[in-house]
Amino acid sequence: EDQVTQSPEALRLQEGESSSLNCSYTVSGLRGLFWYRQDPGKGPEFLFTLYSAGEEKEKERLKATLTKKESFLHITAPKPEDSATYLCAVKVSYKYIFGTGTRLKVLA
Amino acid sequence: DAGVIQSPRHEVTEMGQEVTLRCKPISGHDYLFWYRQTMMRGLELLIYFNNNVPIDDSGMPEDRFSAKMPNASFSTLKIQPSEPRDSAVYFCASSLRRLAGENTGELFFGEGSRLTVL
């Protein structure tokens, strides 16, 4: 069965304290791994797509990496405005399967 | 583009009532997805359409749930009769089959419809 697991469930960081979020997956026929940010009361907002092991994408303080079994979202020197839930999803055929997310809180 | 538009944003109803949620996808997108989000289970795929045709409805929890897409710009998710355990946020999302160039095949989500069944 296709499965996506995110860890940790919740993370509290001090402003400027770098860390990484993990997304591990077991799927047959990966057609892309996606990272999203979700703010309270909003729909998920697209951040990155990764397609092959070794690929990396960066945007401001965020960098996403991909291996054959997992993806990491690295947050460098986070700010309070980075507080949100971060979701990863895998695309299998034309279906997108989501993990349950990591709730990130960055304290000033 | 206005993005994916969902209505209503909030719905409070009594158990046993019929609920209809509506979605307008991004113009030109050929895939439409309905998801349900709860704290316990996260985002669950209910059903998705390609070119208005339902492709996979294996995530629809039971016969009380039905979804239609009569044309490329409109879809509905109906719950009849509704039950308290249906309380959740329902998201509609659309995407374009990945092509060469800037399109990366990601999902674009609406703001969601928060359903509360009393």
Interface residues (C-beta under 8 A of the other chain):
Chain A: R31 G32 F34 G41 K42 G43 P44 E45 F46 T49 L87 A89 K91 Y94 K95 Y96 I97 F98 G99 T100 G101
Chain B: V4 Y31 F33 Y35 R41 G42 L43 L45 Y48 N50 I55 D56 F91 A93 R97 R98 T104 G105 E106 L107 F108 F109 G110 E111 G112
